[in-house]
Amino acid sequence: MAQVFAFGRDDLARIRFTVSPLWEVMSALRVLVEPPRRAYHLPWLDAVRPDLDQLDLTPLLLLSPRSGWTPDFLSPVSAGPDATITGELARVRDTPAEQVAYEVRRSLTQRTGAPVPEAAWRLLDDPLATRALLADLLERCWQLLIAPHWPRLRDLLDADLAFRAQTLADHGLERMLGDLHPRVRWTDHALVIDEAPAARCQLRGSGLLLMPSVFVWPSLAVVTDPPAHPALVYPARGIAELWQPARTPHSGALARLLGRTRAALLESLAEPASTHTLASRHEIAPSTVSEHLAALRDARLVICRRHRHAVLYQRTPLGTELAAGGHQQPPGEKTANR
């Protein structure tokens, strides 16, 4: 089975990328309750666990079935990469009462597995009260679970957007779309998501929003139902090193060559990151990070580029070769799909 986004004449010209803080909130809740999603997020789980006692997640979890439909109004897909949590929460609070009632009812009835708890049906008694309850809870989840880590998460999302843009420039749209996820492929004027419920979404000139997500891994998510804009949510690149840089067998040798801190910074730039993120990741002062990055830049091991409002550092080919211990891929050898 497969989910298909069917492209019309103008839809390819209307593909856009977006980022959603509120989507990360909802996806993070799934990490809390679904162990298979936790592999790369254990340090985050350790960090947020003390705050979970301050949250009653029951209303949101009742509407987030493992197998079923989650209301779209809880994570409205924004039309561009500059969405803010304030704006997205405002959209939740502005959702019409009839849409809240419809989507809550659909979520409670379109699911499989355990029976719906009796308490869940009470969410239909007063849609406006339910909307306020859920919006306030989403805001509290943002404050406790995501906001303290948002600069690091946003760096990773921005790095993914930059990579997709470079892939598009270097290899074209078909390669860029086909590299989003192993289950995604472009064929015959359609984007096909394999191993998904059979469905076909005719874009009809609306285009498609593509949204990287930190917490959706290892899954994909599709948004197809009006009034939401058609969207595909895919795992952002680099989450394996998001919370703690991976050490390699030659990390010690690299530290002896460059110094421990500079070696660690170089290794952790497998994906671009900002000074703030690197400082948080390595628990050192931003001024110290800047000093070491300047030395690495002078040695032509890293470069910095501005991406919208942030300055991201990334390794040069020389820096990548050094961080990899000199074991780079031979020229001309093809890279396997991730």
Disulfide bonds with the S-S distance in Angstrom:
none
